[in-house]
Amino acid sequence: MKKNQGRNSRNLRTLFLLAAVALIAIPVLSSVTQQNNSSILITKSSATAAPKQVVVIQLFEEIDQGSASMMTRGIQEAITLNAQAVVIDMNTPGGLVSDMLTIINSINSSSVPVYTFVGTGASAASAGSYIAMASDQIFMSNTDTVIGPSTPYVVGGTTSEQQHIQNYYTTYMVALAQAHGRNTTAANLMAANNTAFTGYQAIQYHLANYSGSLTQTLSLIGVSGDTITTVSENPSEQVLTFLSANSTLDGILIIIGIVAIAIDFLHPTILLTICGAVLVVLGLIGEEVIQGPSGYLGIYLPITLYILAAALIVVEIKTGHGFMLFAGVVVGAIGTILFAYQVPYVSPNPLGGIEIIEIGILIVVGAVLGLYARYIGSTLRKKPVTGQESLVGAKATVHSEALGPEGEVTVNGIIWHASLANSSLSPLKKGDSVTITKVEGLTLVVVPSGL
């Protein structure tokens, strides 16, 4: 049994270690790759005169931490290259307001003109429509393209909160359109009435200019002869996008990390603690808590639930019955759901069918981990089954003619010297049953059975 327990412990530790190594290695390798690329770029620049550049950023993902990092990096790269223009090749369903604002701030602070192109079959939906509206010019194909709808919402928010958010971002959208000479009435409809326009309508209503392709767009802005540098998400940003994909996943990482640290107390090894800490940090990064809660006070409720979940799971160390661990996972799951409901989204809904399935799987895994903790705890609580200590609590029979205060008893056919725990007790007769309370050297200390 001890061998199996050790094997199970090693397997669990190995699983957590491999996951942590993989998650840590990706950003590190990405950073090394970026450094190598930068070195190559500098070498080329020093050898020959730098050609005119245009940076094309492929925004094909939801608006999240990963895409925000990519956009900021792409615009900064354009500034470093002294590029003639930045073109956002856009096809996005939208995403988080906070990351949308990060991108817009990067556009506004850019010394390089920024343009948006929405090609055939693509969309600048929700958060994407604000980013497009912030750019110097919008170019759209009139074939299967859409811009908007642009009404933001807070999932689970009150009517007053929803109205507040909607009013603010309607004004914001109109201000962006006005700053770039676009149709403010159409922009107002996008944010206030959740209206979407086809590419044909956007061109007709003076929200965008026509362009059938990226090549044509480059020609229209006068950079068709420049060297094109294409920017897309690097591995590190892909990890951020993965973590930002849904709040449910981040909550699961946090809870599993806490469980890993708690299990490390049951059979100590620094590896599980390190892996658990990494998972917790990754979860917090995904929730953007590490960057601040965006000013939404309601976010402190799920954070409080996470703290409670951590406390319950840590209490499991003392009880070892599995119930506290399972309760902690359930409380953490509730906190995860509330976390998703407190984050302002433009789209899509952060709690769809897949997220509900993930929560269900988490609770099932919590039950399994609770049973595993119960198994470990029961193993640790077991009394020794070999040696003299195993005799404590066992029954014995008086072997000598009398036991008072000393004499002999038999245990499993073996004769032991014995003494009564209390010398004031009446002597016991041969054949009387006694219970062993402790072992002192080669003497068993006993009391009459039933006391």
N, C-alpha and C positions, 0 to 999 in steps of 0.2 A: 504493500500500500504506500509506503514511504517513497519507493522508487517511482510509482505512478504519479504521486503528488509532485515529486521533483521534476518529472518529465513534463507534466502539465504546466508547472510554473515556468520551466525553461521555454516551452513552446509559446506561452503567452508573452513572456519578456521578449523573445525573438520577434514576434509579430509586431509589437509596439516599436521595437528598435528599428526594424526594417522600414516601417511607415515613417518614422521620424527622420531617418537618414534620407529617404526618398524626398520628403517634403523640404528638407534643409538643402539637399544637394542641388535641386532644380534652380532656385534663385542664385546659388553660388556659382554654378556653371554658367548661368545666364550672364552674371556680372563679369566673369572672366571673358566670355565671348564678346561682350560689349567693349571691354577694355582692349581686346585684341583688334576688334574692328576699328576702334578709335585710333590705335597705333598705325594701322594700315593707312587710314585716311590722312593722318598727319604726314606720313612718309610720302604719299603721292603728292600732297599739296606742296611739299618742299622741293620736289623734283621738277614739277611742271606748274605752269600758271593755271590757277583754278578756273575751270570753265563755268559759265553761268549755270545756275542750278534752279530746279524747281522741286519741291518736296511734295509728294503725293502720299497722304495718310489714308490708309484703308480702314475706315470705321465701319466694320461689318458686324460688330458685336453690340450687345446691350450696353447702355451707359452705366458703367460701374467703375470700381477702383482701377481695374486693369486697363480699360479703354481710356479712362481719364489720365492715367500715367502715360499711356502710349501717345495721346494727343499732346500732352505737355512736353513730352520728350521730342515728338516730331516737330513741334513749333520751335522749341529751343534749338534743335538741330538745324532748322532753316535759318535761324538767326545767326548761328555759328558759321554756317556756310555762306552767309550773306546772299541767300537765295532770292530770286526774283518774286517768288510766290509760293504759297502753301495751298494745295488743293485737297479738300476733304472729299474722298470718294466714299459717299455715305449710303449705307443701307442698314438702318437700325430700327428696332421696334420701340426704343425708348429705354428708360431706366430710372435710376435714382436722381433726385433733385440735387443733392449735395455734390455728386460727381458731375452732373450737368453744369453746375455753377463753376466748378473747378475748371472745366474745359472752356467755358465762356470767358472766365477771367484770363486764361492763357491767350485766347484770341484777342481780347481787348488790349492786353499788354504787349502784343506782338508788334515789332517794327516792320515785319514782313506782311504784305497783304494776304488775307486768308479768303479763299473761295470755297464754295460747296457745290459738288456735282452729285445729282441723284440720277443714276442711269436707268435704263430700261429694266422694269420689274423690281426696282428698288423703292425704298421709302425713307422719308425723314419723319418718322412718327414720334409723337409725344415729346420726350426730352430732346430727341434729334431735331425737331422743328425749331426749338429755341436756339440750339447750336447753329443751325443753318441760318436763322434770322440774325444771329450775331455776326455772321461773316460778311465780307464786303459785297459779294455778289453771290446769288444762288442761280445755278444752271440746272435745268431739269429736262429730261426726255419727256415727250408727251405720250409715251407708250408705257402703260401699266406702271405709272409712278404715282406716289401719294406723298403729300406733306400734311402733317397733323394726323389725328386730332391732338389738341394741346392742353386740355383741361387737366390739371394735376389733382391728385386726391390723396388723402391719408386713410389707409385701410383701417377700419374700425374707429375712425375719428367721429366726433360729434358733428351735427349739422353746422354749428357755429364755427368749428375748426375748419371744416370743409369750405365754408363760405369765405373764411378769412384767407385761406391758402389760394382759393380760386380768384378772389379779387386782386390779391397781390400779384399773382403771376399773369393775370390778364393785363394789368397795367404794365408789367415788365415786358410782356410780349409786344404790346403796342409801342413802348419806348424803343425796343430794338428795331422794330419796323420803321419807325419814324427816323431814327438815327441814320438809317441807310436808304431813305427815300422810297420806302415801299408802301403799299396800300394798307393804311392803318385800320380801316374798316374791316378788311378781310382778316387781318391779324387778330383783331378783337374777337371776331367770330370763332377763330380757331381755339382761343383760350377760354372765352366766356361760354360758348355754346358747344364746345367739343366737336367743332366742324373740321372735316378733312377735305382737302382739295386734290383733285387729280393734277397731274403735270400740266395738262392742257388748260385747266381752270386757273392754276397758279400763274401760268404765263399770261393768260387772258386778263387776270385781275392784277397784274403788275406786282406779284410776289416774287416771281422768278423770271429768268431769261431762258430761251430755248437753246438746248444743245443736245444733239443726238448721241454723243459719245464723249469719252474722256479726252480723246485726241482732238476732237472739235473744240472742247472746252479750253484745252491748252492753247489752241490757235486763237480763240476769241479773246483770251486775256494776254495774248502776245508773248507766250513763252514756249511755243511749240518746238523751237530749236534748242532749247536748254537741255542740259543733262538731267534726267529724272532720277531722283532718289526716292525709293518707295519705303514707307514705314508701315509696319504692321506689329501686332503684339509679339513681344519677345517671350521666351519661356517664363521669366519672372512675372511678367504682366499676365500671362495666361494662368499662372497660379493665383494671382489676385482676382482675376475674373472667375476662376473656379470657386474661390472662397466667397466671392461676392454674389455668386449665382443665386443663392437663396439663403435666407436667414436661418432656415431649419438646419441646414448642413453645418453652419457655424455653431449653432447651439449644441448639436450632436458632438462636434469636436471638443467643445468646452466640457461637456459632461463626461465624455470618455476620458479626457485628460485628467479630470478630477478623480475618476474611478481608478485610473492607472496609479496616481499618486497614493490613493488610499490602500490599494492592494499592495503597494510597496511596503507599507507598514506591517502587513500581515506576514510577508516573507521578504525581508529587506533586501533591496538591490538598488543601487543608484540609477540604474538604467531606466527602470519604470518611472522614477521621479522625473528624470530628464525628459523622457518621451511624453509624459503627462504634461509637463510644463510647456513643451513645444506645441502640443495640441491645443492647450488653453490659449496660448499666445496667438496661434493661427486663427482660432475661432474669434478671438477679440479683434484681430485685424480684419477678418471678414465682416464682422458686425460694425466695423469702423469705430468701435468704442475707443480703440487705442488712439484715434485721431480726434476724439471728442464726440459727444452725443448729439451734435447739430442743434442744440438748444431745446430739444423736446423733453419737457419735464417728465412726461409719462414714461420715458425710457427707464426711469429709475425703478419702476415696479418690476419689470423682468430682471433687472440687475439684482434687485433684492431677492427675487426668487432663486437666482443663480447662487447667491450667497447662502440661502437656506438649503438649497440642494447640496452645496459643498459641505455644509455643517452636518446634514443628515448622513452623507456618505462617510464623512470622517468619524461620526459616532459609530458607524459600523465596525470600526477598528476595535471598539470596546465591547460591543455586543457579540459580533461574529455570527449573527443569526441570518443575515441576508436581507432582513426586512427593511432596515434603515437604508441600505444601499438601493434597493428597489424603489423605496419611497423617494429618495433623493433624485433618482432618474426621472420619476414621474413628475416631481415638482420642477425639475429642470426642463422637461418637455413642455410643461405649461408656460414656463418662462420664455422658452423658444417661440412658442406661438404668439405670446404677447409682444415679444421683441419685434416680430414681423409686423404686427399691427400698429406699432408705434413709429415705424420708419416711413417718412413721406416718399411716395412713389409717384411717377408719372404713368408708367406702365412697365411690365405687366403686373398682374395681381401676384403678390408674393406668396400666397397660400393657395396653390392649385391642387389638383389631384395627386401629383407626384409628391408634394410636400406632406400631405396627409399620410400617404403611404410610408414616407420616411419617418414620420413621428411614430406611426404604428410599429415599424421595425425597431425603432429605438426602445420603445417600451418592452417589446419582446426580448431584445438583447439585454435590457436592464433586468428582466426576470431571470434570464440565464446567468448573468453575472451575479445576481443575488444568490442563486443556488450554488454558484461556484464559491462565493465568499462564505456561504453557510458550510460548504464542504470543508474549506480550509479551516474555518473557525472550529468546527466540530473535531477536526483532526488535532488541532492545537490544544483543545480542551480535554482530550482523552487522557486518562491516567496511565502511567507506565504499566505495561503488561508483563514486564520481566523485572527481576531483582526483588529485593526485600520490600521496596515501596509498594509493589503490587499487592502485598498482603494487607495493607491498610484498608479497612472496611470489610475484609473477608470474615467469614464465620469460622470458629474453631470449637473443638470439643475438649473438655477437661479430661486429661489422661491420668493424672495422679489421683490418689485416693481423695485428696482435697486440694483446693486452690485458695489459699488465704494466709498471708497476702501473696505468697509465691507458690509455684508448682509447675506442672507440665501440661501442655495442650497438644493436640494433634491437628495439623492442617494438611489436607490432601494426603493423609497417611504418614506425614513426617512429624516427629515429636520435637517440640520447641520448649525451651524454658520460658515461663510466662510469669507475669506479676499483675495484680489488680491495679487499675488506675487509681483507685482510692482505697488506701489500706484500711479504712474504717468500714468497708463493706463486709458483709457476712461471708465467711468462707463458702466456696462452691464445692459441690460434690462431683465425683467422677461421673462423666456423661453429660454434665450441664453444658449448655451452649453459651458461648461467649463471642463477642465481636472485637476484632483487633482495631485499636485506635491509633497506635503508632509502633514503630520498631526502634528499639534502643540497643544497638549492637546486635547481640544474639538473643536478646530478650524481647518477647512480645508483650506489649502493654495492652490489657484487655479490660472490658467491662461486660457484665452479664447482658446477654442479648435481650432486647426489649427496653433497655434503659435509654 
